[in-house]
């Protein structure tokens, strides 16, 4: 008995199986992917190149002053480059204090505003609030400076005097030469201070920090939100247990971004402070300074050597800002709370 094998022509099922076979992906990727990858790499390389060129330019122009001053450049308070007696101890201290005051005020404002927009604001009101906050970042710094000088400064003297009266035992809140309880004490002790400049800068950096935090809070995992509500959590409970932990990286990143802006703010600070070239640790007292305000103050009248000294001051601010941003990026990278949660 002979077995006969009959070969049938391929039917619809076989044709469908052939159509469902995995397609071959070219090793080089899609042309659009290659263009996008190249564009992204090119943009990153251009940014790094520009930052490197800025640092090289500042370092080259500042070399003469740094060679002349030596290590005393970081310990000298006076600024007399033509007499070869100059340093950034005073202006660097003032820069840090103004930035610190600004961040201490801006952080709760930014967090509260971002939480209200993402968690509490009515849906119809959210776009208006977002636009309003973003428009605050577009206001020129000179406008903030005028507002701080003519409106804020006369009205904040009472707060400064109150802080000195009840917290003057703390060195930051002390005011030399004034008796705050004396009604005849002049207000000039409290004007043009680090505190006033910090308030103005805080309002300038709040929109930037708020935008970063708002985006982080809005991306909190809906699954974790709904799970918290299902377990009986209140709105504040959800914010505390889900939104804030997930948005920790955004809070840190927005704060550091605002600090970088605060350290380099020029015109608003220059319009408000009364420049002094001595280390001024009392934030409520008249007289302050910053690196950026120093450059704006002395740039027009600087000699060739004085210009090199200003470039050295600018280089120190450039390096300090880079350090702050590098620290922020490392902290954000280690605090991806909720990154692996279900969306």
C-alpha positions in Angstrom: 0.0 0.0 0.0 1.5 3.3 -1.1 0.9 6.6 0.9 0.2 9.5 -1.2 1.0 13.1 0.0 -1.2 15.8 -1.3 0.2 19.3 -1.2 -2.7 21.8 -1.0 -2.1 25.4 -2.1 -1.7 27.9 0.7 -5.1 29.1 2.0 -6.1 32.4 3.7 -4.8 31.2 7.1 -1.3 30.6 5.8 -1.3 34.0 4.0 -2.4 35.7 7.1 0.4 34.1 9.1 2.9 35.2 6.6 1.6 38.8 6.8 1.9 38.7 10.6 5.6 37.8 10.5 7.8 40.4 12.4 9.1 43.0 10.1 12.8 43.7 9.8 13.9 46.9 11.5 16.9 48.5 9.8 19.9 48.9 12.1 20.2 52.6 11.4 16.6 53.3 12.5 14.0 55.4 10.7 15.4 58.4 8.9 13.2 60.7 11.0 14.7 59.1 14.2 18.2 59.7 12.9 17.4 63.3 12.1 16.0 63.9 15.6 18.8 62.1 17.3 21.4 64.1 15.4 19.5 67.4 16.1 19.3 66.6 19.8 23.0 65.7 20.0 23.9 68.8 18.0 21.9 71.1 20.3 23.5 69.6 23.4 27.0 70.0 21.9 26.3 73.6 21.0 25.2 74.4 24.5 28.2 72.8 26.0 30.4 74.6 23.5 28.9 78.0 24.3 29.3 77.4 28.1 32.9 76.3 27.6 33.6 79.4 25.4 32.1 81.7 28.1 34.2 80.1 30.8 37.4 80.4 28.6 36.6 84.0 27.8 36.1 85.0 31.4 39.1 83.1 32.5 41.4 84.6 29.9 40.2 88.2 30.6 40.4 87.6 34.4 43.9 86.0 34.4 45.8 89.3 34.9 43.7 90.3 37.9 43.7 86.8 39.5 47.5 86.6 39.1 48.0 90.0 40.7 45.6 89.3 43.6 46.3 85.7 44.3 44.3 84.0 47.1 43.5 87.3 48.7 41.0 87.8 45.9 38.6 85.7 47.9 39.3 87.2 51.3 39.6 91.0 50.6 36.5 93.1 51.0 37.7 96.4 49.4 37.3 97.0 45.7 40.2 99.3 44.6 41.7 97.5 41.6 43.8 100.5 40.5 45.4 100.4 43.9 45.8 96.6 43.7 43.6 96.2 46.7 40.5 94.3 45.6 38.6 91.1 46.4 35.1 89.6 46.3 34.6 88.7 50.0 32.0 91.4 50.5 30.2 91.1 47.2 30.2 87.3 47.3 28.7 87.3 50.8 26.0 89.8 49.7 25.2 87.7 46.7 24.7 84.6 48.8 22.6 86.5 51.4 20.3 88.1 48.8 19.9 84.7 47.0 19.2 83.0 50.3 16.6 85.5 51.4 14.9 85.3 48.0 14.7 81.5 48.0 13.4 81.4 51.6 10.5 83.6 50.5 10.0 82.2 47.0 9.9 78.5 48.0 6.7 78.5 50.0 5.1 80.9 47.5 6.0 78.7 44.6 5.0 75.4 46.3 1.6 76.9 47.5 0.8 78.4 44.1 1.7 75.2 42.2 -0.4 73.1 44.6 -3.4 75.4 44.3 -3.3 75.4 40.5 -2.9 71.6 40.2 -5.1 70.5 43.1 -7.6 73.1 44.2 -8.3 75.6 41.4 -11.5 75.2 39.4 -10.9 73.8 35.9 -12.1 77.0 34.2 -9.8 79.1 36.4 -6.6 77.1 35.9 -5.6 78.4 32.4 -6.0 82.0 33.6 -3.8 81.3 36.7 -1.2 79.6 34.7 -1.1 82.5 32.2 -0.9 85.0 35.0 2.0 83.2 36.7 3.9 82.9 33.4 3.3 86.6 32.7 5.0 87.4 36.0 8.2 85.8 34.6 8.0 88.1 31.5 7.9 91.3 33.5 11.3 93.2 33.0 13.6 93.2 36.0 13.7 97.1 35.9 10.0 97.1 36.6 10.5 95.0 39.6 13.3 97.3 40.7 11.1 100.4 40.4 8.3 98.7 42.3 10.7 97.6 45.0 12.3 101.1 45.4 9.2 103.3 45.3 6.4 101.0 46.8 7.9 98.1 48.7 10.8 99.8 50.5 8.8 102.5 52.3 6.2 99.9 53.4 8.5 97.2 54.6 10.5 99.3 57.0 8.0 98.5 59.7 8.4 94.8 59.3 12.2 95.2 59.4 12.0 97.2 62.6 9.7 94.6 64.1 12.1 91.8 63.2 15.0 93.7 64.8 13.0 94.4 68.0 12.0 90.8 68.6 14.7 88.8 66.8 17.7 91.2 67.0 19.5 88.8 69.3 20.1 86.7 66.1 23.1 88.2 64.2 21.3 88.2 60.8 18.4 90.4 62.2 20.6 92.8 64.2 21.0 96.4 63.1 24.1 98.3 64.2 23.7 101.8 65.7 19.9 101.7 65.9 17.5 101.4 68.8 14.3 99.9 67.3 12.2 100.8 70.3 13.0 104.5 69.9 10.2 106.2 67.9 12.5 108.9 66.7 14.9 106.4 65.2 15.2 107.2 61.4 14.1 104.7 58.8 17.4 105.1 56.9 18.8 102.3 59.0 16.5 99.8 57.3 16.3 101.0 53.7 18.4 99.7 50.8 19.0 96.4 52.6 19.6 92.8 51.7 16.1 92.0 53.0 14.4 94.4 50.6 16.4 93.3 47.7 15.7 89.6 48.6 12.0 90.2 48.6 12.1 91.8 45.1 14.2 89.0 43.7 11.9 86.4 45.4 9.0 87.7 43.4 11.1 87.5 40.2 12.1 83.9 40.7 8.8 82.6 42.1 7.2 82.2 38.6 10.1 80.1 37.3 10.1 77.8 40.3 6.3 77.6 40.3 6.3 76.5 36.6 8.7 73.6 37.3 6.9 72.5 40.4 3.5 72.7 38.7 4.6 70.4 35.9 6.0 67.9 38.4 2.8 67.9 40.6 0.5 67.5 37.5 2.3 64.3 36.6 1.7 62.5 39.9 0.4 59.0 39.1 -3.5 58.9 38.9 -3.5 55.3 40.1 -1.9 56.3 43.4 -4.2 59.3 43.7 -7.3 57.1 43.3 -5.9 54.4 45.6 -5.4 57.0 48.3 -8.9 58.4 47.9 -10.3 54.8 47.9 -8.6 54.3 51.3 -10.4 57.3 52.7 -7.6 59.9 52.4 -8.5 63.6 52.3 -7.3 66.0 49.6 -4.5 67.1 51.8 -3.7 63.5 52.6 -3.3 62.7 48.9 -1.1 65.8 48.5 1.1 64.8 51.4 1.4 61.1 50.6 1.3 61.1 46.8 1.8 64.5 45.2 4.6 65.9 47.3 6.8 62.8 47.4 6.4 62.3 43.6 7.2 66.0 43.0 10.2 66.1 45.3 12.5 66.3 42.3 10.5 69.2 40.8 10.6 71.1 44.1 14.3 70.8 44.3 14.9 71.5 40.7 12.6 74.5 40.7 14.2 75.9 43.8 17.7 75.5 42.5 16.7 77.0 39.2 15.3 80.0 41.0 18.5 80.2 43.2 20.6 80.4 40.0 18.4 83.2 38.8 18.6 85.0 42.1 22.4 84.8 42.3 22.7 86.5 39.0 20.0 89.2 39.2 21.5 92.6 38.4 19.2 95.6 37.6 16.6 95.1 40.3 19.3 94.6 43.0 21.4 97.5 41.7 18.4 99.9 41.9 17.5 99.0 45.5 20.7 98.4 47.5 23.2 101.0 48.8 26.6 99.4 47.8 29.0 98.8 50.6 32.4 97.1 50.3 32.5 95.3 53.6 31.2 92.0 54.8 27.6 92.9 55.8 26.0 89.9 57.7 22.9 92.0 58.9 20.2 91.5 56.3 17.9 94.2 57.7 20.6 96.9 57.8 21.2 99.6 55.2 23.9 98.6 52.8 24.5 95.5 50.7 26.2 94.4 47.5 26.4 91.6 45.0 28.7 90.5 42.3 26.3 91.4 39.4 25.6 94.8 41.0 29.3 95.4 41.3 29.8 94.7 37.6 27.0 97.0 36.7 28.3 99.7 39.0 31.9 99.8 37.9 31.8 98.6 34.3 31.5 102.0 32.7 34.4 103.6 34.6 36.8 100.7 34.9 40.3 100.9 33.6 42.0 98.0 31.7 43.1 96.3 34.9 39.8 97.2 36.6 38.0 95.4 33.7 40.1 92.3 34.3 39.1 92.5 38.0 35.5 92.7 37.0 35.9 89.7 34.7 37.4 87.8 37.7 34.3 88.6 39.7 32.1 87.5 36.9 34.1 84.3 36.6 33.5 83.6 40.3 29.7 84.1 39.8 29.8 81.9 36.7 31.5 79.0 38.6 29.2 79.4 41.6 26.1 79.2 39.4 27.5 76.1 37.7 28.1 74.4 41.0 24.6 75.2 42.2 23.1 73.7 39.0 25.3 70.6 39.1 24.3 70.0 42.7 20.6 70.5 41.8 20.8 68.0 38.9 22.5 65.4 41.1 19.9 65.8 43.8 17.0 65.6 41.3 18.5 62.5 39.7 18.5 60.7 43.1 15.0 61.8 44.1 12.8 60.3 41.4 10.0 59.6 43.9 7.1 57.9 42.2 8.9 57.5 38.9 8.2 53.9 38.8 4.6 54.1 39.9 1.7 53.2 37.7 0.3 56.1 35.7 
